[in-house]
Amino acid sequence: MIKIDNIRVEGKTFQGLKVELKNLPPLLLIEGEKGFVMCGYLNIDAAESLGATAAVVSGVKSFEDVLNAEIKVSTTKAKALGLEPGRVVRDVIGVLA
């Protein structure tokens, strides 16, 4: 099942994508106008080579988990906006709106 939701964080709206996978954790992505935060299923090297502003979190099963997770790795463009490894997504996602 694929679910798309609007997610509000500090007055800003993001688009959330959740793909339920049988017997596995879901695939999750939260997108803003300037970039996105994705779960570990998605490839950060591909995002970097495409020039995306992207960050990766892991161990997440819901949008709330993504927002509360620490960034594991991020692209050069994401780091330039403050989405650094170790930062909590909720604290920095506003720059992607």
BARO-856272 format. One line per 8 residues: their letters; for each residue x, y, z of N, C-alpha, C, CB. Coordinates in steps of 0.02 Angstrom, whole numbers. Glycine has a CB too. Layout:
N
A = X:Y:Z:X:Y:Z:X:Y:Z:X:Y:Z; ...
//
This chain:
97
MIKIDNIR = 42:-59:0:0:0:0:44:62:0:-48:0:61; 25:111:-38:62:175:-42:18:229:-11:81:193:-116; 48:267:34:12:320:69:49:386:59:5:304:145; 12:438:41:40:505:34:2:552:81:36:530:-41; 41:588:122:11:633:172:45:700:170:15:602:243; 8:752:189:38:816:204:60:815:276:-12:876:189; 121:838:288:149:839:355:166:911:373:212:792:360; 141:934:430:154:1003:452:206:1002:508:89:1038:475
VEGKTFQG = 257:1042:499:309:1050:550:322:1124:558:375:1011:531; 308:1150:617:319:1221:633:290:1267:580:393:1235:641; 228:1252:560:192:1295:513:211:1285:440:204:1364:530; 255:1238:426:276:1225:357:249:1157:335:353:1228:349; 231:1151:272:201:1090:247:250:1051:203:137:1105:208; 251:986:215:293:940:177:249:884:151:351:913:220; 272:850:100:237:792:73:272:729:98:235:793:-6; 233:684:127:260:621:151:238:563:108:239:609:224
LKVELKNL = 284:519:93:271:458:54:289:398:95:310:459:-14; 242:351:103:254:290:140:232:231:97:217:290:208; 278:184:86:263:124:48:269:65:96:311:116:-13; 212:33:110:212:-26:153:240:-85:113:140:-42:179; 286:-122:143:316:-181:112:302:-242:155:393:-170:104; 283:-297:125:265:-357:162:325:-383:201:239:-411:115; 314:-393:266:364:-422:311:429:-382:316:379:-491:290; 427:-318:298:485:-274:301:464:-206:327:519:-268:232
PPLLLIEG = 511:-167:353:494:-98:371:473:-59:309:554:-63:406; 433:-7:317:410:32:259:465:75:230:351:75:279; 456:95:167:498:145:135:466:212:150:504:132:57; 505:259:175:480:325:195:520:381:164:480:331:271; 485:435:146:518:494:118:475:555:137:527:489:41; 507:608:160:473:671:172:506:723:128:476:692:248; 466:756:86:492:802:36:468:874:49:471:780:-34; 513:920:41:498:991:42:513:1020:-26:537:1029:98
EKGFVMCG = 504:1084:-34:518:1118:-99:592:1113:-118:496:1191:-95; 637:1112:-68:709:1116:-82:746:1050:-76:740:1166:-36; 711:998:-53:746:934:-45:704:885:-5:813:944:-11; 736:830:17:699:777:51:741:739:101:671:729:0; 706:707:147:736:661:195:708:592:180:721:683:271; 752:543:175:731:476:154:757:423:202:757:462:83; 725:366:201:747:310:241:807:276:207:690:260:253; 836:230:242:897:197:218:888:153:157:924:157:271
YLNIDAAE = 826:140:135:817:101:74:843:139:13:742:85:64; 841:205:16:859:246:-42:933:263:-41:817:310:-44; 962:275:-98:1034:279:-106:1061:350:-105:1054:246:-171; 1101:366:-54:1128:433:-47:1179:449:-102:1160:441:22; 1216:399:-125:1264:411:-179:1229:432:-243:1306:348:-191; 1173:401:-257:1134:421:-316:1107:492:-307:1075:372:-328; 1083:508:-248:1057:575:-235:1113:627:-243:1028:580:-163; 1172:611:-218:1229:657:-226:1247:667:-299:1290:631:-187
SLGATAAV = 1251:613:-336:1271:618:-407:1219:655:-449:1283:549:-436; 1157:655:-427:1104:690:-463:1097:764:-440:1038:654:-453; 1136:783:-390:1134:851:-365:1075:866:-319:1131:898:-422; 1048:814:-287:991:822:-243:1012:849:-175:954:756:-235; 965:883:-143:973:902:-73:936:849:-33:944:976:-59; 974:803:-3:943:745:29:981:723:91:940:687:-21; 944:694:138:974:666:199:942:598:211:963:713:260; 980:554:246:957:486:260:951:476:335:1005:434:230
VSGVKSFE = 896:443:354:887:419:423:876:344:420:826:455:458; 884:310:476:873:237:476:834:217:538:940:199:473; 807:156:536:770:129:592:703:162:602:809:135:654; 671:185:548:608:221:553:550:181:524:614:289:517; 492:189:554:432:153:531:372:199:519:414:100:580; 381:264:535:327:312:527:356:380:511:282:315:591; 313:426:489:336:495:477:361:526:541:278:537:447; 328:513:596:350:539:661:419:514:679:299:520:716
DVLNAEIK = 432:450:664:499:422:675:551:459:634:500:347:658; 535:474:571:581:511:528:597:578:559:552:520:457; 546:614:581:555:681:609:597:679:673:488:713:623; 593:625:711:629:620:774:696:585:768:587:582:824; 713:563:708:776:527:697:834:574:686:769:479:637; 894:549:701:955:586:685:975:571:613:1012:567:733; 999:620:578:1024:611:510:1087:569:513:1038:680:476; 1090:518:471:1148:474:467:1199:499:417:1126:403:449
VSTTKAKA = 1174:521:359:1218:545:305:1177:593:263:1246:485:262; 1211:640:230:1176:688:189:1220:709:130:1154:750:230; 1187:736:80:1223:760:21:1258:826:36:1175:767:-40; 1302:845:-8:1338:909:-2:1290:967:3:1386:918:-61; 1239:967:-40:1189:1022:-39:1150:1023:26:1141:1016:-99; 1133:965:53:1097:962:116:1140:988:174:1074:889:131; 1203:968:174:1248:992:227:1254:1068:225:1318:960:219; 1255:1097:165:1260:1169:158:1200:1205:189:1266:1188:85
LGLEPGRV = 1144:1171:193:1083:1200:223:1077:1183:298:1021:1175:186; 1123:1144:324:1122:1127:395:1096:1058:412:1080:1176:431; 1082:1017:361:1060:949:373:1122:904:380:1014:923:314; 1155:912:437:1217:877:451:1204:811:487:1263:922:493; 1246:761:476:1240:699:515:1242:715:590:1298:650:496; 1197:680:627:1190:691:698:1135:739:718:1255:715:726; 1113:780:672:1058:827:687:991:791:684:1058:887:637; 945:811:726:878:782:726:838:815:670:842:792:796
VRDVIGVL = 805:775:630:769:800:571:721:855:589:732:743:537; 681:846:641:631:896:659:662:965:671:593:874:723; 723:966:696:757:1029:711:782:1066:650:815:1016:758; 790:1031:594:820:1063:535:779:1057:471:887:1032:524; 724:1021:472:686:1009:410:656:1072:381:631:958:422; 646:1123:422:617:1185:399:653:1217:340:614:1234:454; 719:1205:335:757:1235:280:739:1204:213:832:1226:292; 705:1147:213:685:1114:151:617:1138:125:683:1040:161
A = 581:1176:165:514:1198:146:516:1248:88:478:1230:205
//
